[in-house]
Structure formats: C-alpha cells, structure tokens
Amino acid sequence: MTDDLDDSVVLRRILVAVDTSSHSLAALEAAATIARKMEADIHGLFVQDEIWEKLSRLPSIATINELTGETKSLEEKNLEKQVEQQKKRLRRHLKTISREHNISYHWDTVQGRVVDEILRAAESADLITIGRRGHSFPEKKKLGSSAKAIIRLTNKPILLLKKGLKLGNPITVVYDASEESERCLQLGLSLAKKNDSTLTILVLDNNSDSSQKRNTQLEKMVDSAQVSVKVQLFQNPNIWGLTHAVNRRDSGLLIIPRHQPLLQDELESIIYMLKCPLLLMT
C-alpha cells in the first residue's frame, strides 16, 4: 500500500450508460456526485440497440401502452422518431445535472450491442456507472442481463445503482488484505476526505495466514488518515451479516473488492438487500 493513500486512486473520467429507466437515471445522479468530489468529468453514453431496428421491420411488431394496454404498430420511421426524442431528453437531463454539480461532460450516441459499446467506451474511463437493470422486467432480485455481462467482462471499477438510492455518507469499505481491497481503501479514503465523511472499514477475518499483513496495512492506513476512521472486525463473515452491518450504519456507499469470495454467486442478493449504492473495485 502506498504512503499517500488518498491520492492513489484517480478518477478523471466516469462513464455513465444512460437510458430512460429509473435505475439508469439514479446512476447518472450518483456519477455526477462522484465527479464533483473527484473533479472528474462525465461521459454520457446512449446505445441504440441494433436489435430494435431489426424488430421494427417485422410486420407484426407492436408497442403496448403500460397504462392503457393499447397496442400500436411500430414502424421503422416511428421507432427512429422515438429514439431521437429519447436521446434529446437524456442529453438535456445530463446537461442539467452537470450544470447543477458544476462538472464537465460530453455525450455520445452509438448504435450496436449495448454490452459491446459500453465495454468499448469503458476502455478510456476510470469508473463505469450503470443502473441495476434497464427496461426489462425480471424478478426484483435479478440483475439485468447487460449489467451482468459488463460486470463479468470489464476490468474497470463499477458503481451499481437502483432506483430510490442516492450516494451519501458515511462510506463503508470491505477490507480483506487483497490488492483490490487496498484500492477500495484508497478510494474510500479519498471520497471521505473530499466529502468530510466518516470512513468505516469492515475487516473480513477469514484467513489467519493474512492477519499479520492485514494488521500492518490497516495500522499504517489509520495512522495516516486525515478523516475519522472506524474499524470493525468480522469473524467468519457471510453475506447476510455484511449487508446487515452496512444497512445498520445507514451507509451511503459500500465499496467492496470485485473478487471477494463472499460475492461469488451472491452478488444479486447483496444488491437486492443493500440500502445504499454498491461500488465493485477491481
């Protein structure tokens, strides 16, 4: 771990995959908050999925009004008009949020497969911010298929949002002595300092072999911290105890190593149970 912990993780460009879903709009608001604190800029990306253009050419395709149940045939020219209206609304929304947070932004619209285009744009980003799911209607506990694929394929940190949640204080970091968790601490410390927030460290004690390394790193971090730091040791941790501890503290953000064993096969559960945004650090 470096000496200047709070300067070790740099966020200069935050990619936000935007659509009209409530989860995506929550992600955009959170990205703007982080961008303001980290003096970063936002890259808003709207992907026009190529599959919709293909579907619009089918003679039997139709749209259904969610409120009235009324069906209406969907022609290619009507689809293009709707997409253009969506893009304009989203760009105006991004511009408004950027002005409110006093941050810079730029906007791109592309056509292709959603996952492919987001991953391509993420190559020049320091953080990806996405909604938990888009306009599909899976079970509430489920991640959207695009979010799952991006999490699996990217090597960038990912901030996951669902509607109704906002980025806030205090900040909680999961630490397991891994290199990923060191970066979690670095980012958490930086955000806490810039946001005048308390940083809580949940130390997962499930490997006695790494305890000496863990204790040395933590002691160094706490001694050099310029914010209020609280440390809690978790013995024999599990996903249920972790989410309960985070929720009990009314955390405004949880930062956790992407490859923490607790997340294996349990990521959807923790996202569903958490009452704050989740940042997966790589």
KACORUR-V689242 format. One line per field, one symbol per residue. psi: psi as a letter, one per 40 degrees, with the letter a starting at -180 (. if undefined). burial: + if it has 9 or more other ideal C-beta (glycine too) atoms within 8 Angstrom, else -. A space follows every 50 residues. Layout:
psi: ???
burial: ???
//
This chain:
psi: hidgdeedhhhdhhhhhiaeiddddddddddddddddefiihhhhhhhhd dddddeehdeiiihhddeehihihiddddddddddddddddddddddddd efiiiihihihahddddddddedeiehhhiidibeigaideiiidddddd dddieiihhhiiieiihaiihhhhheeiddddddddddddddddefiihh hhhhgegddedddddddddddddeieihhhhhhhhfiiddddddddddef iehhhihdfhddeheedddddddifiihhhh.
burial: ----++-+--+-+++++++-+-++++++++++++++++-+++++++++++ -++-++--------+--------+---++---+--++-+++-+++-++-- +-+-+-++++-+-++-+++-++--++++++++++--------++-+++++ +--+-++++++++-+++--+++++++++-++++++++++++++-+-++++ +++++----++--+--++-+++--+-+-+-++-+--+-+-+++-+++-+- ++++++++-+-++--++++++-++-+++++++
//
